[in-house]
Amino acid sequence: MEITVLADHQETKSFCSEFGLSLLIRDHGKSILFDTGAGKALTPNLRHLNIPAESISEVILSHGHYDHTGGLAGLKPKLIHSCPNITASHFSRHEDGSMHRLTMPRESQEVLETTDLHLIADFQEIAEGLYLTGPIPRISGEDCGGDFYHDEACTRPDTIQDEQALLSADGILITGCCHAGILNTLMYCREKHPEIRIQKIAGGLHLLHANKERLERTADFFRETGITTLCLLHCTGTDAIEFLKTALPECKIISPHPGETFSL
């Protein structure tokens, strides 16, 4: 599997950066865009890589937050895979009490209305050797971090059930933000496809505000399940990445910048 980072927060001289995630995945002759970033980085970065925006025909949306769906407005894909309720309202409350709207932008929602929208309600194969999890059960009890609501008044808690991950038969897991928790995600994939031994993970793990207990539990789980490679991006957090590098010296851990291509 070959992956090109098209949107991430890490700054680079040649490519646009933003708080968001977008990965172009090439696997067994198939090309799929996984998430689209917040909207400012995708189009110029595609142009800089000489990849025509119109060549993006298939898109996977990991969940409905703006930093993963904003770039969709600049595309005209033929097929989009998402969980049900992808356009639901999302808000986050920060420690200072301020509210932030995370809902998919209206311009991106309009693209959903003009293309073939494939709703993933449960674990299923979307191409040979490629599986989408659909909504991921929360069974590990892990603290996934964040204070999320469906309304600005904070009366309807949001567990972000519209989130999914991508799994390959080669044992590669691609995550967007992993709001469901990486332990939950790995356990669910193992339950659905126990013959697939997941060894490599790429994407965001939402460990940005994780406490030491959660980081230690995550590292222990990676070690016990035989994770060999971590490509950590977006909301994983610099401190979490450094912690995992120290805790898992036997594991290859990288954080590629926008414009970089790597193989798993």
C-alpha positions in Angstrom: 0.0 0.0 0.0 1.3 3.5 -1.0 0.0 6.5 0.9 0.5 10.2 0.0 -0.3 12.8 2.7 -2.4 15.6 1.2 -3.5 17.4 4.3 -2.0 17.5 7.8 -1.1 20.2 10.4 2.7 19.8 10.0 4.3 22.8 8.3 6.4 22.4 5.2 7.8 24.9 2.7 6.5 23.4 -0.5 3.0 22.3 0.6 0.0 23.8 2.3 -0.7 22.7 5.9 -3.9 22.8 8.0 -5.5 21.1 11.0 -7.1 18.3 9.0 -6.4 15.0 7.4 -6.4 13.7 3.8 -4.6 10.6 2.5 -4.4 9.4 -1.1 -4.3 5.6 -0.9 -3.0 3.4 -3.7 -3.4 -0.3 -3.2 -3.5 -3.2 -5.7 -4.1 -0.8 -8.6 -6.9 1.0 -6.9 -6.8 4.7 -5.8 -9.0 6.1 -3.0 -9.0 9.4 -1.2 -9.4 8.9 2.6 -10.8 12.1 4.0 -10.4 15.5 2.5 -8.9 17.8 5.1 -10.5 21.1 6.2 -10.7 22.7 2.8 -7.6 24.9 2.3 -4.8 22.3 1.7 -6.2 19.6 -0.6 -6.7 21.4 -3.9 -3.3 23.2 -3.9 -1.4 20.1 -2.7 -3.0 18.0 -5.4 -2.0 20.6 -8.0 1.6 20.7 -6.6 1.8 16.9 -7.0 0.3 17.1 -10.6 -2.7 15.1 -9.5 -5.8 16.4 -11.3 -8.7 17.0 -8.8 -11.0 15.4 -11.4 -9.0 12.2 -11.2 -10.3 11.6 -7.6 -13.3 9.4 -8.3 -13.7 7.6 -5.0 -13.7 9.1 -1.5 -13.9 7.6 2.0 -15.1 9.9 4.8 -14.0 8.7 8.2 -16.5 10.9 10.0 -18.4 14.2 9.5 -16.2 16.7 11.2 -15.1 19.7 9.0 -11.4 19.0 9.3 -12.0 15.7 7.4 -14.8 16.8 5.0 -14.1 20.5 4.1 -12.0 19.6 1.0 -14.8 17.6 -0.5 -16.3 20.9 -1.8 -13.4 21.1 -4.4 -14.0 17.6 -5.7 -16.5 15.8 -8.0 -16.2 12.2 -7.0 -18.4 9.5 -8.5 -18.6 7.5 -5.3 -18.4 8.4 -1.6 -18.3 5.9 1.3 -19.6 7.2 4.7 -21.4 6.1 7.8 -25.1 7.1 8.1 -25.8 10.5 9.7 -22.5 11.9 8.2 -24.1 15.4 8.1 -25.2 15.5 11.7 -24.4 18.6 13.7 -21.2 18.4 15.8 -19.8 20.8 18.4 -16.9 20.6 20.8 -16.5 22.4 24.1 -13.0 23.5 25.0 -11.6 23.8 28.6 -12.2 27.6 28.6 -15.9 26.9 27.9 -15.9 28.1 24.3 -17.9 26.1 21.7 -16.6 25.2 18.3 -18.7 24.0 15.4 -17.3 20.8 13.8 -20.2 20.1 11.4 -19.4 19.3 7.7 -19.6 22.5 5.7 -22.6 23.1 3.6 -20.6 23.2 0.4 -19.3 19.7 1.1 -22.8 18.5 2.0 -23.9 19.7 -1.4 -21.4 17.3 -3.1 -23.0 14.4 -1.2 -26.3 15.3 -2.9 -24.9 15.1 -6.4 -22.9 11.8 -6.2 -23.4 8.1 -5.4 -23.4 8.0 -1.6 -22.6 4.5 -0.2 -23.7 4.4 3.4 -21.7 1.9 5.5 -23.9 0.8 8.4 -21.8 -2.3 9.3 -18.4 -3.9 8.6 -18.2 -4.7 4.9 -15.8 -5.2 1.9 -15.8 -2.3 -0.5 -13.1 -3.7 -2.9 -11.0 -6.8 -3.0 -9.0 -6.9 0.3 -10.3 -3.5 1.5 -12.9 -3.3 4.3 -14.7 -0.4 6.0 -15.7 -0.9 9.7 -18.9 1.2 9.7 -19.8 2.4 13.2 -17.4 1.0 15.8 -18.8 -0.3 19.2 -17.3 1.3 22.3 -16.4 -1.7 24.5 -12.9 -1.1 25.9 -13.9 1.6 28.4 -11.0 3.7 27.1 -11.3 7.4 27.6 -11.4 8.7 24.0 -10.9 12.3 25.0 -12.9 15.4 24.0 -16.1 17.0 25.1 -18.5 16.7 22.1 -22.2 17.5 21.6 -24.7 17.5 18.8 -26.0 21.0 19.9 -24.4 24.2 20.9 -26.3 24.2 24.2 -24.5 21.0 25.2 -27.7 19.1 26.0 -27.1 16.2 23.5 -23.8 14.3 24.1 -22.1 13.2 20.9 -20.2 9.9 20.8 -19.5 10.4 17.0 -21.1 7.3 15.9 -20.7 8.3 12.2 -17.0 7.3 12.4 -15.3 4.4 10.6 -11.9 3.1 9.7 -10.4 1.3 6.7 -8.8 -2.2 7.0 -6.8 -4.0 4.4 -6.4 -7.8 4.1 -2.6 -7.1 4.4 -3.0 -6.0 8.0 -3.0 -2.2 7.5 -5.5 0.0 9.5 -6.2 3.5 8.3 -7.9 5.9 10.8 -9.3 9.4 10.6 -9.4 10.7 14.2 -10.1 7.4 16.0 -12.8 9.0 18.2 -14.0 5.5 18.9 -10.6 4.7 20.5 -7.8 2.8 18.9 -8.3 -0.2 21.3 -12.0 -0.4 20.4 -11.1 -0.1 16.7 -8.5 -2.8 16.7 -10.7 -5.2 18.8 -13.6 -4.7 16.5 -11.6 -5.4 13.4 -10.1 -8.5 15.1 -13.7 -9.6 16.0 -14.9 -9.2 12.4 -11.8 -10.6 10.6 -9.7 -12.6 13.1 -7.6 -14.0 10.3 -6.2 -10.5 9.5 -3.3 -9.7 11.7 -3.1 -6.0 12.0 0.5 -4.9 12.2 0.5 -1.3 10.7 -1.6 1.7 11.5 -1.7 5.1 9.7 -3.7 8.2 10.6 -4.9 10.1 13.6 -5.3 8.4 17.0 -6.8 11.3 19.0 -4.2 11.1 21.8 -3.6 14.9 21.8 -5.0 15.3 25.3 -4.5 11.7 26.6 -3.3 11.3 30.1 -0.3 9.0 31.0 -2.6 6.1 32.0 -4.3 6.1 28.6 -0.9 6.4 26.8 0.5 3.5 28.7 -2.5 1.4 28.1 -2.3 2.2 24.4 1.4 1.3 24.2 0.9 -1.9 26.1 -1.9 -2.9 23.7 0.2 -2.2 20.6 3.0 -4.3 22.1 0.7 -7.2 23.0 -1.0 -7.2 19.6 2.2 -7.0 17.6 1.9 -3.6 16.0 5.2 -3.1 14.0 4.6 0.3 12.3 2.8 3.5 13.2 2.4 6.4 10.9 1.0 9.0 13.3 -0.7 12.2 12.0 -3.2 14.9 12.7 -4.8 14.6 16.2 -2.3 12.1 17.6 -0.3 14.9 19.3 3.4 15.5 19.5 3.7 14.5 23.1 1.9 11.2 22.5 4.1 10.5 19.5 7.2 11.0 21.6 5.8 8.9 24.4 5.1 6.0 22.0 8.6 6.3 20.4 10.1 5.8 23.9 7.6 3.1 25.0 7.8 1.1 21.8 11.5 1.2 20.6 10.9 -1.9 18.6 8.1 -0.2 16.6 8.8 1.9 13.5 7.1 5.3 14.1 7.0 8.0 11.5 5.1 11.3 11.0 5.3 12.3 7.3 4.5 15.8 6.2 2.0 17.0 3.6 3.3 16.0 0.1 5.2 13.0 1.4 4.5 9.5 0.1 5.3 6.4 2.1 4.7 2.6 1.7 3.2 0.2 4.2 
